[in-house]
Amino acid sequence: NSSFLRQSISPDSDAAKLLASPGTLNQSAPPVLAIPGFRNVPDQDFTIPGEQEKLAQALKSVRSQFGKVFNPVIAGKAQTGLEQISVYNPADPNIYLGAWGKATIVQADLAVNAARNAWNTWRHTSSQERSQYLHKVADLLETQRATFTAWIIYEVGKPWRDADADVSEAIDFCRYYGEQMVKLETQGQNRDLPGETNHYRYRSRGVAVVIAPWNFPLAIMAGMTVAALAAGNTVVIKPAEQSSIVAAQFFALLEKVGLPAGVVNFLPGKGEEIGAHLVAHPQVNLIAFTGSLNVGSQILASASIVRPGQRHLKRVIAELGGKNGIVIDSDADLDQAVLGVVQSSFGYSGQKCSACSRVIVHESIYETFIERLVQATRSVQVGQPTDPGSFLGPVIDQEAFQRIRKTIHEAKQSARLVLETDVSHLGGGYFVGPTIFADVDPQSSLAQNEIFGPVLAVIKAKTFEQAIEIANSTPFALTGGLYSRSPKHIDFAEAHFECGNLYINRKITAALVDRQPFGGYRLSGVGSKAGGPDYLLQFLEPVTITENIQRQGFAPLPEELDD
Ligand code: NAD
């Protein structure tokens, strides 16, 4: 619609204006920067041979580091002598990457204690100082981004571009939350009257426990951690079992920038053991969790109990799963829609929380769309994530592999299988090829439950309104998409499509910090969007300070007089 061709048929079009160089026109105002000075860091461009070479080298050099053990670190001290959990490459489970030391309940208590002690000073450091630490972390991530990308590729099987984007997002979180906290602190609200001052200020909450998922092994874990730190809380990081090495690498950067001991502690371990213990701990003030609905609801229930010695109610931020749908309208541009659905459904093997797993298609274009979708998906390359050409790598582990295969097997009984990709040539890794089912019943398990794999359900709708109704028929509300050329339908979707992030005529994954704050509602979570203007507020306690300044005079303390 913004094309000069279209504008040229408008009655009030001006030829001189249409033909002028865009640079001289200044038609659109520059984007408003919510956070002064914040700009998203660009992803690497692997079409540039130098960038490609850099990552290829990093993959080699990280390979030579395999076999190390990553232990918990509490108040700056590495904990040794623990049971070791081995980590293997999901693309080839014969490749041993290293191990992590499994933290115990005693160590979980020690870590909370260390964080509580460190909070006494950290809470009083200025937001500027805290932000500087985070900028230094971002700088280190930028200089070591190829190494981080390589570790992500090996540990969780992300293909190049997805792994690289994970690093970009982590860098953005560090700078964004650091600067946002400075803005919050320096712009605090004042409502002063003659004789009375009223100040609205923020305080940190205390000890934050960060419980992270594996699917954005760097960005989500780092985002929750740096938000807590920027706000003046101290942190215990409990990374996901499947991605504890990437988390350990990030923790090493936090140590490197010189954060005082105990401000952040690293506690790899089993979720149901130390994760649950940390959630229940009376000295923990806040839990920042991203993961499944099942675990998230357990955390919400446990955190609501006030235990002996506890003098506060806990704040829980829980970002959970989704069953994201894209609606394809009768007038959709199918070139765009097919590409967007393929990217949204099969990028990182459907293991992004924002991934599309249902596509709801208007009946007038249903068969055409399916035919083109199947052909386009056939062209997608499944392969080793270390290979730059691979679009899909493996799924995360054996358990996910078996669960997804079972789901596919069962779905064959009720829906029409239109694509199943043979990936047997890829050897013993946990590869599942892109799989598409058509004529799926909107109420079936395939259309209602999160699968978290490369399995797509295609559903037919009689009308556009019915398509939106079907899209809204799951209890989740995370992401959603619409391909349509009808302004009326786009307006309707904006008003009625139940999802936290709605994308129109583009793919539904790859949200950027600040530009597309990310998160859902209903069963997709409780909390304000990550990378958005309200996120940090959850890590803070607002206080109002009112002072009567009439006729009080001053009564300085003797030591103040000496000064
Ligand atoms: P998960 O819920 O299995 O695990 C998440 C974390 O919780 C891990 O660190 C795990 O060790 C820990 N944990 C497990 N049991 C626990 C317990 N009883 N008490 C405390 N902690 C416990 O999730 P996952 O498999 O790592 O991640 C995939 C899920 O995360 C999907 O459902 C996906 O949609 C969701 N997700 C959501 C978002 C979002 O922003 N909404 C982002 C990423 C992932």
Boltz pocket constraint, residues with backbone or C-beta under 6 A from the ligand:
constraints:
  - pocket:
      binder: B
      contacts: [[A, 211], [A, 212], [A, 213], [A, 214], [A, 215], [A, 216], [A, 220], [A, 238], [A, 239], [A, 240], [A, 241], [A, 269], [A, 270], [A, 271], [A, 272], [A, 273], [A, 274], [A, 275], [A, 276], [A, 277], [A, 279], [A, 290], [A, 291], [A, 292], [A, 293], [A, 295], [A, 296], [A, 298], [A, 299], [A, 319], [A, 320], [A, 321], [A, 322], [A, 352], [A, 353], [A, 450], [A, 452], [A, 478], [A, 518], [A, 519], [A, 520], [A, 524], [A, 525]]
      max_distance: 6.0
